[in-house]
Amino acid sequence: MRIIPAIDIIDGKCVRLTKGDYNTKTIYNEKPIEVAKSFEGVGLQYLHLVDLDGAKAKHIVNYKVLEKIASKTNLKIDFGGGLKSEEDLHIAFNSGAKQVTGGSIAVKNPEVFDNWVSKYGNSKIILGADCYNNNIVVSGWQEHSDNKVIPFIKSYLKKGIKYVICTDISKDGMLEGPSFDLYNQILSENEPINLIASGGITSIDDLNRLEDLGCEGAIIGKALYEGHIRLRDLETYS
């Protein structure tokens, strides 16, 4: 299973939110490149980089942060947050992203998202399926949709999507463990699927359990920043 540390960006700084609430912002480092290099320093190869300003603005904002991390590390970066247009994707890939994640666009403008998959391929476009009470949420988790998470994922798997990031927002930043039951249901009802778990991961035991379930990847955020999982504990996964 791939271990994917997360860096969330507001005003060019490394922050974390709780349950996606912008009012809960905690700044962990004003230089995201330092954080990225610390991940690379223990042998981690991947990075989940989220442009929270972009998610709110509905267009890419913090591409300079992406560009700096991509040019000064060898991390394979998947980038998300506010990607709504062909121009946004062009900027993200030109700035060094290896993959991009589309969530809101897959709900609000599926034709555009389908075109992205056709044009760039299903190894470069990740479906973002973030949910609260099993309903997909969009626009930086500020809006709830009527889409149920499992049918939503199924519909895109039929269209050829290969990678899915699923965050249970009720778990995000709470350090209470991830939604094992939800991930188990997604994996049992949707095969084959490269499911990347996100939200609530707090311990190495959580990671082992997600791997046993069959998750292809796991995104870790606050647990790293708060010291619940130490970087050196992840060296065996690199």
HUURQUI-V64607 format. One record per helix or strand of 2 or more residues. SS is the DSSP state (H for helix, E for strand). FROM is the first residue (numbers start at 1). LEN is the number of residues. Records with the same first field share a line. If there is no record, write none. Layout:
SS = FROM-LEN / FROM-LEN
This chain:
E = 2-9 / 13-6 / 21-9 / 46-6 / 76-5 / 99-4 / 125-4 / 131-2 / 135-4 / 143-6 / 163-6 / 194-5 / 217-4
H = 32-10 / 52-6 / 63-10 / 86-9 / 104-5 / 110-11 / 149-9 / 180-10 / 204-10 / 222-4 / 231-7
